């Protein structure tokens, strides 16, 4: 396997559902030895192993089944902690202490260990003990109030964006902590939460309130502050068009055969177009409907105006640019055969992330990992008989 940035690092994965596995996946794909620790008998929250979702989230890992409620299980976990660089968990705050993966215990045992914790609402505070769920965070974090058509009522985003971004932010924090460890020799406790991640993703919508005192509302497919920018009908479907700035406005008006709109007092500047959005869009809809999506796309791209089709998921992966980019990677599964999985969304010159193994069966690597810790075959058999592993 190619020498990757996290080769030589060991990550202990005690995560479930999505936010934690999303975090850990970043290290697994870029070379870390990720040991997925899970109960000997699969419980709710660890997922259907045969699902496409599970297969995508848990590739590149080794699986160790371990009952952390037993003294033997705690002892094995301690030995793993002694050797590990990172431990990631997304239990509800308070659970960590009951199973011995709280920051104080881990740091005392291995001062170099980096702990990554993802929660619903933070490790402290009035909501710390609440269970976290992506859609709850979308609602509490304001996203559902600005998603959907005006007056439609709250709408969730079509992916678990709070889970995903909390995991990615935690992975970024862990990487920073590993870099800091090179300087200090000490690990750090990295904390992220669904609520924090969701609020961070509000971006300019949040600053419209924080700086301008304006509460954003639902804008549907229209951009909240720019016109024309959004979804426009054509004779054979809909497409996105993004006209941004004075030069693009001039070019756009010329492409659609309406140069008279360039200096029209209702539309001549961005403030005027925003104030008259509904009237302008009604006029533009009538024009764009006379074009095919292909022809209008080609005409606009020729002048440098951003635009493109609105694809269903199957069409996404048929797109020639998507096929050119390393978006999809493959791995052979011993039972499912060749699988297509989502690759990493960024590239580093001179190296490629590796999907070298499919999602493991529960406990598939237990014997291997225990042997690495110094357990003899007879001891491993005894642990299995006692259902510790």
Order of alpha helices (4+ residues) and beta strands (2+ residues): beta-alpha-beta-alpha-beta-alpha-beta-alpha-alpha-beta-alpha-alpha-alpha-beta-alpha-alpha-beta-beta-alpha-alpha-alpha-alpha-beta-alpha-alpha-beta-beta-alpha-alpha
